[in-house]
């Protein structure tokens, strides 16, 4: 689950600054050709942009998006949204996106989903509300560096400043900032210091590498021993299994993992038994896989050897199932309330394959040839439920609840 809304002080921005902040977040999410439109006569479009899509090596295209940004104390009413959706006389876009700092209650989100599903308008409708925008801003705070002092609390500002320095590869400056803030006394700052030292170790001269590596290990163990997993789980409202996953796959800890992969896993396993569990790619029994003659699909548990499934490859649209593997005791992630899979399952994005566990609010997935933004993520701990993964005779994609998934183990 994402954290509660209104952690970020969006109301400190002017309406024009909020539009600018939305454009910066969209750019960080992979959108291009972002244009801020004139406030008068914008036909319900504060921004226009494009989302490049790549389905395979031979199929590339772009989706056009129109974005309405609303800085509000309350969510817009259905009547107001209907007026905005009706404004474009000749829509020249594929998707209309609402970005608002207000939290959309379930009934208003259902209203939006119903209008999109029934194709009342000649474009798809999506929404990123205050909960989603908070998550994007807090997990990618470097994107909003110029507004950071007004948007974030003192602790979040310190983290945002460190993250901004790290995003520019200014690791020495980030380490100085974290050290002056007393990183060893704060689990989160200690973890950021470990990431910074890991990257400094990678770039350091031979005579400095041993010291940098030793300090990186020390800060990582300080962070874990001082309760980083539980503290970050509580702060981000993610289960501890997801926090452990993020530690194991943090790109700024890769230099440590590369030099001593077994030690790295053991350091985490010592504080979180179960970190070595099988990293299966799989889906619950109810997920439906598209098959010839039935694009809505059949339950994945019903697939068997020799069955045919649809792929996303226009040159080889059908593939054959070699076998179906089963797993249990695996944690899962539920995306947009529509697709549930294991954290290690790979899903297609406009920029290539991504593990489900690496997804963040605002990322975009490929669904039936369209871009589907990640609006909500719900993490579920391991259970005894059996999960399934079809292995195809050759490396292919398949469609799971319409999302493009990899069959490669």
C-alpha positions as a Markdown table, in Angstrom:
| # | Residue | x | y | z |
|---|---|---|---|---|
| 1 | Unk | 0.0 | 0.0 | 0.0 |
| 2 | Unk | 1.1 | 3.6 | -0.6 |
| 3 | Unk | 1.6 | 6.0 | 2.3 |
| 4 | Unk | -1.3 | 8.2 | 3.4 |
| 5 | Unk | -2.0 | 11.3 | 1.3 |
| 6 | Unk | -0.9 | 14.9 | 2.2 |
| 7 | Unk | 2.6 | 14.1 | 3.4 |
| 8 | Unk | 3.7 | 16.6 | 0.7 |
| 9 | Unk | 2.6 | 20.2 | 1.2 |
| 10 | Unk | 1.3 | 20.8 | -2.3 |
| 11 | Unk | -0.8 | 23.8 | -1.2 |
| 12 | Unk | 2.5 | 25.7 | -0.7 |
| 13 | Unk | 2.7 | 26.0 | -4.5 |
| 14 | Unk | 0.8 | 28.3 | -6.7 |
| 15 | Unk | -1.5 | 26.8 | -9.4 |
| 16 | Unk | 1.2 | 27.6 | -12.0 |
| 17 | Unk | 3.9 | 26.0 | -9.9 |
| 18 | Unk | 1.8 | 22.9 | -9.4 |
| 19 | Unk | 1.5 | 22.5 | -13.1 |
| 20 | Unk | 5.2 | 22.9 | -13.4 |
| 21 | Unk | 5.8 | 20.3 | -10.7 |
| 22 | Unk | 3.4 | 17.9 | -12.5 |
| 23 | Unk | 5.5 | 18.4 | -15.7 |
| 24 | Unk | 8.7 | 17.6 | -13.8 |
| 25 | Unk | 7.2 | 14.4 | -12.4 |
| 26 | Unk | 5.9 | 13.4 | -15.8 |
| 27 | Unk | 9.4 | 13.9 | -17.3 |
| 28 | Unk | 10.8 | 11.7 | -14.6 |
| 29 | Unk | 8.2 | 9.0 | -15.5 |
| 30 | Unk | 9.4 | 8.9 | -19.1 |
| 31 | Unk | 7.1 | 11.3 | -20.9 |
| 32 | Unk | 8.5 | 13.5 | -23.6 |
| 33 | Unk | 7.5 | 16.6 | -25.7 |
| 34 | Unk | 5.9 | 18.1 | -22.6 |
| 35 | Unk | 4.2 | 21.4 | -23.3 |
| 36 | Unk | 2.5 | 23.8 | -20.8 |
| 37 | Unk | -0.6 | 25.3 | -22.4 |
| 38 | Unk | -2.0 | 28.7 | -21.9 |
| 39 | Unk | -4.4 | 28.9 | -18.9 |
| 40 | Unk | -7.2 | 30.5 | -20.9 |
| 41 | Unk | -9.0 | 28.3 | -23.4 |
| 42 | Unk | -6.9 | 25.2 | -22.7 |
| 43 | Unk | -9.9 | 22.9 | -23.2 |
| 44 | Unk | -9.2 | 21.0 | -20.0 |
| 45 | Unk | -5.6 | 20.5 | -20.9 |
| 46 | Unk | -2.9 | 22.2 | -18.7 |
| 47 | Unk | -0.2 | 20.0 | -20.3 |
| 48 | Unk | 0.2 | 17.9 | -23.4 |
| 49 | Unk | 2.9 | 15.2 | -23.8 |
| 50 | Unk | 3.8 | 12.0 | -25.4 |
| 51 | Unk | 4.7 | 8.6 | -24.1 |
| 52 | Unk | 7.1 | 6.5 | -26.3 |
| 53 | Unk | 6.0 | 2.9 | -26.4 |
| 54 | Unk | 8.1 | -0.1 | -27.4 |
| 55 | Unk | 6.4 | -3.5 | -27.7 |
| 56 | Unk | 9.3 | -5.3 | -29.4 |
| 57 | Unk | 12.3 | -4.5 | -31.5 |
| 58 | Unk | 10.1 | -3.9 | -34.5 |
| 59 | Unk | 7.2 | -2.1 | -33.0 |
| 60 | Unk | 7.5 | 1.5 | -31.7 |
| 61 | Unk | 4.9 | 4.2 | -31.4 |
| 62 | Unk | 3.9 | 7.1 | -29.2 |
| 63 | Unk | 0.7 | 7.8 | -27.3 |
| 64 | Unk | -0.5 | 11.4 | -27.0 |
| 65 | Unk | -1.6 | 12.4 | -23.5 |
| 66 | Unk | -3.6 | 15.5 | -22.3 |
| 67 | Unk | -3.1 | 16.4 | -18.6 |
| 68 | Unk | -5.4 | 18.4 | -16.4 |
| 69 | Unk | -3.7 | 19.6 | -13.1 |
| 70 | Unk | -5.9 | 20.6 | -10.2 |
| 71 | Unk | -4.5 | 22.0 | -7.0 |
| 72 | Unk | -7.5 | 21.7 | -4.7 |
| 73 | Unk | -8.6 | 21.2 | -1.1 |
| 74 | Unk | -11.2 | 18.7 | -2.2 |
| 75 | Unk | -11.4 | 16.3 | -5.1 |
| 76 | Unk | -13.2 | 17.6 | -8.2 |
| 77 | Unk | -16.8 | 16.6 | -8.5 |
| 78 | Unk | -18.1 | 14.2 | -11.3 |
| 79 | Unk | -19.9 | 17.2 | -12.8 |
| 80 | Unk | -16.7 | 19.2 | -12.9 |
| 81 | Unk | -14.7 | 16.3 | -14.4 |
| 82 | Unk | -17.5 | 15.7 | -16.9 |
| 83 | Unk | -17.2 | 19.4 | -18.0 |
| 84 | Unk | -13.4 | 19.0 | -18.4 |
| 85 | Unk | -13.7 | 15.8 | -20.4 |
| 86 | Unk | -16.3 | 17.4 | -22.7 |
| 87 | Unk | -14.2 | 20.5 | -23.5 |
| 88 | Unk | -12.0 | 19.2 | -26.3 |
| 89 | Unk | -14.0 | 19.8 | -29.5 |
| 90 | Unk | -11.7 | 17.5 | -31.6 |
| 91 | Unk | -9.6 | 15.4 | -29.2 |
| 92 | Unk | -6.2 | 14.8 | -30.7 |
| 93 | Unk | -4.9 | 12.7 | -27.8 |
| 94 | Unk | -5.2 | 9.0 | -26.7 |
| 95 | Unk | -5.3 | 9.4 | -22.9 |
| 96 | Unk | -6.7 | 12.2 | -20.6 |
| 97 | Unk | -4.9 | 12.3 | -17.3 |
| 98 | Unk | -6.1 | 14.1 | -14.1 |
| 99 | Unk | -3.3 | 15.0 | -11.7 |
| 100 | Unk | -4.6 | 16.4 | -8.4 |
| 101 | Unk | -3.2 | 16.9 | -4.9 |
| 102 | Unk | -6.6 | 15.9 | -3.4 |
| 103 | Unk | -7.4 | 12.3 | -2.5 |
| 104 | Unk | -10.0 | 10.7 | -4.8 |
| 105 | Unk | -12.5 | 8.8 | -2.7 |
| 106 | Unk | -13.5 | 5.3 | -4.0 |
| 107 | Unk | -16.8 | 6.5 | -5.6 |
| 108 | Unk | -15.1 | 9.2 | -7.6 |
| 109 | Unk | -12.4 | 6.8 | -8.8 |
| 110 | Unk | -15.1 | 4.3 | -9.8 |
| 111 | Unk | -16.9 | 7.1 | -11.7 |
| 112 | Unk | -13.7 | 7.8 | -13.7 |
| 113 | Unk | -13.1 | 4.1 | -14.3 |
| 114 | Unk | -16.6 | 3.6 | -15.5 |
| 115 | Unk | -16.4 | 6.5 | -18.0 |
| 116 | Unk | -13.2 | 5.1 | -19.4 |
| 117 | Unk | -14.5 | 1.5 | -19.5 |
| 118 | Unk | -17.7 | 2.4 | -21.3 |
| 119 | Unk | -15.9 | 4.5 | -23.8 |
| 120 | Unk | -18.2 | 7.5 | -23.3 |
| 121 | Unk | -15.3 | 9.7 | -24.6 |
| 122 | Unk | -13.0 | 8.9 | -27.5 |
| 123 | Unk | -10.0 | 8.6 | -25.3 |
| 124 | Unk | -8.9 | 6.6 | -22.2 |
| 125 | Unk | -9.2 | 8.3 | -18.8 |
| 126 | Unk | -6.6 | 8.0 | -15.9 |
| 127 | Unk | -6.0 | 9.8 | -12.6 |
| 128 | Unk | -3.1 | 10.3 | -10.3 |
| 129 | Unk | -4.5 | 11.7 | -7.0 |
| 130 | Unk | -2.8 | 13.1 | -3.9 |
| 131 | Unk | -1.8 | 9.6 | -2.6 |
| 132 | Unk | -0.1 | 8.8 | -5.9 |
| 133 | Unk | 1.6 | 12.2 | -6.2 |
| 134 | Unk | 2.9 | 12.0 | -2.7 |
| 135 | Unk | 4.4 | 8.7 | -3.4 |
| 136 | Unk | 6.0 | 9.9 | -6.7 |
| 137 | Unk | 7.3 | 13.1 | -5.0 |
| 138 | Unk | 8.8 | 11.3 | -1.9 |
| 139 | Unk | 10.3 | 8.4 | -3.8 |
| 140 | Unk | 11.8 | 10.7 | -6.6 |
| 141 | Unk | 12.3 | 13.9 | -4.6 |
| 142 | Unk | 15.2 | 15.0 | -6.8 |
| 143 | Unk | 12.7 | 15.7 | -9.5 |
| 144 | Unk | 11.2 | 18.5 | -7.4 |
| 145 | Unk | 14.5 | 19.9 | -6.0 |
| 146 | Unk | 13.5 | 23.6 | -6.8 |
| 147 | Unk | 10.3 | 23.3 | -4.7 |
| 148 | Unk | 11.8 | 21.0 | -2.0 |
| 149 | Unk | 12.0 | 23.5 | 0.8 |
| 150 | Unk | 8.3 | 24.3 | 0.6 |
| 151 | Unk | 7.0 | 20.7 | -0.1 |
| 152 | Unk | 8.8 | 18.6 | 2.4 |
| 153 | Unk | 9.3 | 18.4 | 6.2 |
| 154 | Unk | 12.8 | 19.0 | 7.7 |
| 155 | Unk | 13.7 | 15.3 | 7.7 |
| 156 | Unk | 12.2 | 14.8 | 4.2 |
| 157 | Unk | 14.1 | 17.9 | 3.0 |
| 158 | Unk | 17.4 | 16.5 | 4.2 |
| 159 | Unk | 16.7 | 13.2 | 2.4 |
| 160 | Unk | 15.6 | 15.1 | -0.7 |
| 161 | Unk | 18.8 | 17.1 | -0.7 |
| 162 | Unk | 20.9 | 14.0 | -0.3 |
| 163 | Unk | 18.9 | 12.2 | -3.0 |
| 164 | Unk | 19.3 | 15.2 | -5.4 |
| 165 | Unk | 23.1 | 15.1 | -4.9 |
| 166 | Unk | 23.1 | 11.3 | -5.4 |
| 167 | Unk | 21.0 | 11.7 | -8.6 |
| 168 | Unk | 23.7 | 14.0 | -10.0 |
| 169 | Unk | 26.5 | 11.5 | -9.0 |
| 170 | Unk | 27.7 | 14.0 | -6.4 |
| 171 | Unk | 28.3 | 11.2 | -3.9 |
| 172 | Unk | 31.1 | 12.9 | -1.9 |
| 173 | Unk | 28.9 | 15.9 | -1.3 |
| 174 | Unk | 26.0 | 13.7 | -0.3 |
| 175 | Unk | 28.1 | 11.8 | 2.1 |
| 176 | Unk | 29.3 | 15.1 | 3.7 |
| 177 | Unk | 25.7 | 16.2 | 4.1 |
| 178 | Unk | 24.6 | 12.9 | 5.7 |
| 179 | Unk | 27.7 | 12.8 | 8.0 |
| 180 | Unk | 27.0 | 16.3 | 9.3 |
| 181 | Unk | 23.4 | 15.2 | 9.9 |
| 182 | Unk | 24.5 | 12.3 | 12.1 |
| 183 | Unk | 23.8 | 9.5 | 9.7 |
| 184 | Unk | 24.9 | 6.8 | 12.1 |
| 185 | Unk | 22.1 | 7.8 | 14.5 |
| 186 | Unk | 19.3 | 7.5 | 12.0 |
| 187 | Unk | 18.4 | 4.3 | 10.2 |
| 188 | Unk | 17.3 | 5.9 | 7.0 |
| 189 | Unk | 20.3 | 8.3 | 6.8 |
| 190 | Unk | 22.6 | 5.4 | 7.6 |
| 191 | Unk | 21.1 | 3.5 | 4.7 |
| 192 | Unk | 21.6 | 6.4 | 2.3 |
| 193 | Unk | 25.2 | 6.7 | 3.6 |
| 194 | Unk | 25.8 | 3.0 | 2.8 |
| 195 | Unk | 24.5 | 3.6 | -0.7 |
| 196 | Unk | 26.7 | 6.7 | -1.1 |
| 197 | Unk | 29.8 | 4.9 | 0.2 |
| 198 | Unk | 29.1 | 1.9 | -2.1 |
| 199 | Unk | 29.2 | 4.2 | -5.1 |
| 200 | Unk | 32.3 | 6.0 | -3.9 |
| 201 | Unk | 33.9 | 2.6 | -3.5 |
| 202 | Unk | 33.2 | 1.9 | -7.1 |
| 203 | Unk | 34.8 | 5.1 | -8.3 |
| 204 | Unk | 37.7 | 5.3 | -5.8 |
| 205 | Unk | 41.3 | 4.7 | -6.5 |
| 206 | Unk | 42.9 | 1.4 | -5.6 |
| 207 | Unk | 44.5 | 2.7 | -2.4 |
| 208 | Unk | 41.1 | 4.0 | -1.1 |
| 209 | Unk | 38.9 | 1.1 | -2.1 |
| 210 | Unk | 39.4 | -1.0 | 1.0 |
| 211 | Unk | 38.5 | 1.8 | 3.4 |
| 212 | Unk | 35.4 | 2.9 | 1.3 |
| 213 | Unk | 34.2 | -0.7 | 1.1 |
| 214 | Unk | 34.7 | -1.2 | 4.9 |
| 215 | Unk | 32.8 | 2.0 | 5.7 |
| 216 | Unk | 29.9 | 1.0 | 3.3 |
| 217 | Unk | 29.5 | -2.4 | 5.0 |
| 218 | Unk | 29.6 | -0.7 | 8.4 |
| 219 | Unk | 26.9 | 1.8 | 7.5 |
| 220 | Unk | 24.7 | -0.9 | 6.0 |
| 221 | Unk | 24.9 | -3.0 | 9.1 |
| 222 | Unk | 24.3 | 0.1 | 11.3 |
| 223 | Unk | 21.1 | 0.8 | 9.3 |
| 224 | Unk | 19.9 | -2.8 | 9.5 |
| 225 | Unk | 20.8 | -3.2 | 13.2 |
| 226 | Unk | 19.0 | 0.0 | 14.1 |
| 227 | Unk | 15.7 | -1.2 | 12.6 |
| 228 | Unk | 15.8 | 0.3 | 9.1 |
| 229 | Unk | 13.6 | -2.5 | 7.7 |
| 230 | Unk | 10.8 | -2.0 | 10.2 |
| 231 | Unk | 11.1 | 1.8 | 10.3 |
| 232 | Unk | 11.0 | 2.2 | 6.5 |
| 233 | Unk | 8.2 | -0.3 | 6.3 |
| 234 | Unk | 6.1 | 1.7 | 8.7 |
| 235 | Unk | 6.9 | 5.0 | 7.0 |
| 236 | Unk | 6.1 | 3.9 | 3.5 |
| 237 | Unk | 3.2 | 1.5 | 4.5 |
| 238 | Unk | 4.9 | -1.3 | 2.6 |
| 239 | Unk | 5.4 | -4.8 | 4.2 |
| 240 | Unk | 8.9 | -5.6 | 5.4 |
| 241 | Unk | 9.2 | -8.2 | 2.6 |
| 242 | Unk | 9.1 | -5.3 | 0.0 |
| 243 | Unk | 11.7 | -3.3 | 2.0 |
| 244 | Unk | 14.0 | -6.3 | 1.9 |
| 245 | Unk | 13.4 | -6.7 | -1.8 |
| 246 | Unk | 14.3 | -3.1 | -2.4 |
| 247 | Unk | 17.6 | -3.5 | -0.3 |
| 248 | Unk | 18.6 | -6.6 | -2.3 |
| 249 | Unk | 18.0 | -4.7 | -5.6 |
| 250 | Unk | 19.1 | -1.2 | -4.8 |
| 251 | Unk | 21.3 | -0.2 | -7.8 |
| 252 | Unk | 23.5 | 2.0 | -5.6 |
| 253 | Unk | 24.4 | -1.1 | -3.5 |
| 254 | Unk | 25.3 | -3.1 | -6.6 |
| 255 | Unk | 29.1 | -2.4 | -6.1 |
| 256 | Unk | 29.0 | -4.1 | -2.7 |
| 257 | Unk | 26.9 | -7.0 | -4.0 |
| 258 | Unk | 29.2 | -7.5 | -7.0 |
| 259 | Unk | 32.3 | -7.8 | -4.9 |
| 260 | Unk | 30.8 | -10.1 | -2.3 |
| 261 | Unk | 27.3 | -11.4 | -3.3 |
| 262 | Unk | 27.2 | -14.1 | -0.6 |
| 263 | Unk | 28.2 | -11.7 | 2.1 |
| 264 | Unk | 25.7 | -9.1 | 0.9 |
| 265 | Unk | 22.8 | -11.7 | 1.1 |
| 266 | Unk | 24.0 | -13.0 | 4.5 |
| 267 | Unk | 24.1 | -9.4 | 5.9 |
| 268 | Unk | 20.4 | -9.0 | 5.0 |
| 269 | Unk | 19.5 | -12.6 | 5.8 |
| 270 | Unk | 20.9 | -12.2 | 9.3 |
| 271 | Unk | 18.4 | -9.4 | 10.0 |
| 272 | Unk | 15.6 | -10.8 | 8.0 |
| 273 | Unk | 15.4 | -14.6 | 7.9 |
| 274 | Unk | 13.8 | -15.7 | 4.6 |
| 275 | Unk | 15.6 | -13.3 | 2.3 |
| 276 | Unk | 17.0 | -16.3 | 0.4 |
| 277 | Unk | 13.6 | -17.6 | -0.5 |
| 278 | Unk | 13.1 | -18.7 | -4.1 |
| 279 | Unk | 12.7 | -15.7 | -6.4 |
| 280 | Unk | 9.8 | -17.1 | -8.4 |
| 281 | Unk | 8.0 | -15.3 | -11.2 |
| 282 | Unk | 4.4 | -16.3 | -10.9 |
| 283 | Unk | 0.7 | -15.4 | -10.7 |
| 284 | Unk | -2.3 | -16.4 | -8.5 |
| 285 | Unk | -4.6 | -19.0 | -9.9 |
| 286 | Unk | -7.3 | -16.4 | -10.8 |
| 287 | Unk | -5.1 | -14.4 | -13.2 |
| 288 | Unk | -6.4 | -14.9 | -16.8 |
| 289 | Unk | -4.1 | -15.7 | -19.7 |
| 290 | Unk | -5.2 | -14.7 | -23.2 |
| 291 | Unk | -5.5 | -17.7 | -25.6 |
| 292 | Unk | -6.6 | -17.9 | -29.3 |
| 293 | Unk | -10.3 | -17.1 | -29.6 |
| 294 | Unk | -10.5 | -15.7 | -26.1 |
| 295 | Unk | -8.6 | -12.5 | -25.5 |
| 296 | Unk | -10.2 | -12.2 | -22.0 |
| 297 | Unk | -8.3 | -15.4 | -21.2 |
| 298 | Unk | -8.7 | -18.5 | -19.1 |
| 299 | Unk | -7.4 | -18.9 | -15.5 |
| 300 | Unk | -3.7 | -19.5 | -15.4 |
| 301 | Unk | -4.2 | -22.6 | -13.3 |
| 302 | Unk | -6.1 | -24.2 | -16.2 |
| 303 | Unk | -3.2 | -24.0 | -18.6 |
| 304 | Unk | -1.3 | -27.2 | -19.4 |
| 305 | Unk | 1.4 | -28.6 | -21.6 |
| 306 | Unk | 0.7 | -28.1 | -25.3 |
| 307 | Unk | -1.9 | -25.3 | -24.8 |
| 308 | Unk | -1.6 | -22.3 | -27.1 |
| 309 | Unk | -1.4 | -18.7 | -25.7 |
| 310 | Unk | -1.4 | -15.3 | -27.3 |
| 311 | Unk | 1.8 | -13.2 | -27.3 |
| 312 | Unk | 2.5 | -9.5 | -27.8 |
| 313 | Unk | 4.7 | -10.3 | -30.8 |
| 314 | Unk | 2.9 | -9.4 | -34.0 |
| 315 | Unk | 5.3 | -11.7 | -36.0 |
| 316 | Unk | 4.6 | -14.7 | -33.7 |
| 317 | Unk | 1.2 | -14.0 | -32.2 |
| 318 | Unk | 0.8 | -17.6 | -30.8 |
| 319 | Unk | 3.1 | -19.6 | -28.5 |
| 320 | Unk | 2.9 | -23.1 | -27.1 |
| 321 | Unk | 3.1 | -23.9 | -23.4 |
| 322 | Unk | 5.9 | -26.4 | -22.5 |
| 323 | Unk | 4.9 | -26.7 | -18.9 |
| 324 | Unk | 3.4 | -24.8 | -16.0 |
| 325 | Unk | 5.5 | -24.3 | -12.8 |
| 326 | Unk | 3.9 | -23.9 | -9.4 |
| 327 | Unk | 5.2 | -22.2 | -6.2 |
| 328 | Unk | 4.0 | -21.2 | -2.8 |
| 329 | Unk | 5.2 | -19.1 | 0.1 |
| 330 | Unk | 5.9 | -16.2 | -2.3 |
| 331 | Unk | 5.0 | -12.6 | -1.6 |
| 332 | Unk | 3.0 | -10.7 | -4.2 |
| 333 | Unk | 2.2 | -7.2 | -5.4 |
| 334 | Unk | -1.3 | -6.1 | -6.7 |
| 335 | Unk | -1.1 | -3.4 | -9.3 |
| 336 | Unk | -4.0 | -1.0 | -9.8 |
| 337 | Unk | -6.3 | -3.6 | -8.1 |
| 338 | Unk | -6.2 | -5.5 | -11.4 |
| 339 | Unk | -3.1 | -7.6 | -11.7 |
| 340 | Unk | -1.4 | -9.6 | -8.9 |
| 341 | Unk | 2.0 | -11.3 | -9.4 |
| 342 | Unk | 5.2 | -12.1 | -7.6 |
| 343 | Unk | 7.8 | -9.3 | -7.0 |
| 344 | Unk | 10.2 | -11.0 | -9.5 |
| 345 | Unk | 7.7 | -11.3 | -12.3 |
| 346 | Unk | 8.8 | -9.2 | -15.3 |
| 347 | Unk | 6.3 | -6.9 | -17.0 |
| 348 | Unk | 6.7 | -4.8 | -20.1 |
| 349 | Unk | 7.0 | -1.0 | -19.8 |
| 350 | Unk | 7.6 | 1.5 | -22.7 |
| 351 | Unk | 11.3 | 1.3 | -21.7 |
| 352 | Unk | 11.6 | -2.5 | -21.6 |
| 353 | Unk | 11.1 | -5.2 | -19.0 |
| 354 | Unk | 10.8 | -4.4 | -15.3 |
| 355 | Unk | 10.4 | -6.6 | -12.3 |
| 356 | Unk | 7.0 | -5.9 | -10.6 |
| 357 | Unk | 8.8 | -5.3 | -7.3 |
| 358 | Unk | 10.7 | -2.4 | -8.9 |
| 359 | Unk | 7.5 | -0.6 | -10.0 |
| 360 | Unk | 6.6 | 2.8 | -8.4 |
| 361 | Unk | 3.5 | 4.9 | -8.6 |
| 362 | Unk | 3.6 | 6.8 | -11.9 |
| 363 | Unk | 5.5 | 4.1 | -13.8 |
| 364 | Unk | 3.8 | 3.0 | -17.0 |
| 365 | Unk | 3.0 | -0.6 | -18.0 |
| 366 | Unk | 2.1 | -2.0 | -21.4 |
| 367 | Unk | -1.5 | -3.3 | -21.4 |
| 368 | Unk | -3.0 | -4.5 | -24.7 |
| 369 | Unk | -0.8 | -2.2 | -26.6 |
| 370 | Unk | -1.5 | 0.9 | -24.5 |
| 371 | Unk | 0.3 | 2.7 | -21.7 |
| 372 | Unk | -1.3 | 2.0 | -18.3 |
| 373 | Unk | 0.1 | 4.2 | -15.5 |
| 374 | Unk | 0.7 | 2.5 | -12.2 |
| 375 | Unk | -1.9 | 4.2 | -9.9 |
| 376 | Unk | -1.8 | 1.9 | -6.8 |
| 377 | Unk | 0.4 | -0.8 | -5.5 |
| 378 | Unk | -0.6 | -3.2 | -2.7 |
| 379 | Unk | 2.0 | -5.6 | -1.4 |
| 380 | Unk | 1.0 | -8.9 | 0.1 |
| 381 | Unk | 3.2 | -11.1 | 2.3 |
| 382 | Unk | 4.0 | -14.8 | 1.5 |
| 383 | Unk | 1.2 | -17.3 | 2.0 |
| 384 | Unk | 0.4 | -20.9 | 1.3 |
| 385 | Unk | -1.5 | -20.0 | -1.9 |
| 386 | Unk | -0.2 | -21.8 | -5.0 |
| 387 | Unk | 1.1 | -19.4 | -7.7 |
| 388 | Unk | 1.6 | -20.4 | -11.3 |
| 389 | Unk | 4.0 | -19.6 | -14.1 |
| 390 | Unk | 3.7 | -20.9 | -17.7 |
| 391 | Unk | 6.9 | -21.8 | -19.4 |
| 392 | Unk | 6.6 | -21.5 | -23.2 |
| 393 | Unk | 8.6 | -23.5 | -25.7 |
| 394 | Unk | 10.5 | -20.4 | -26.8 |
| 395 | Unk | 11.2 | -17.1 | -25.1 |
| 396 | Unk | 7.9 | -15.2 | -25.6 |
| 397 | Unk | 5.6 | -12.8 | -23.9 |
| 398 | Unk | 2.1 | -13.6 | -22.9 |
| 399 | Unk | -0.9 | -11.6 | -21.7 |
| 400 | Unk | -1.9 | -11.8 | -18.1 |
| 401 | Unk | -5.1 | -9.8 | -17.4 |
| 402 | Unk | -4.1 | -7.8 | -20.5 |
| 403 | Unk | -0.7 | -6.9 | -19.2 |
| 404 | Unk | 2.4 | -8.0 | -21.2 |
| 405 | Unk | 4.4 | -10.5 | -19.1 |
| 406 | Unk | 7.6 | -12.4 | -19.7 |
| 407 | Unk | 7.6 | -16.2 | -19.6 |
| 408 | Unk | 11.4 | -16.4 | -18.9 |
| 409 | Unk | 12.2 | -17.8 | -15.5 |
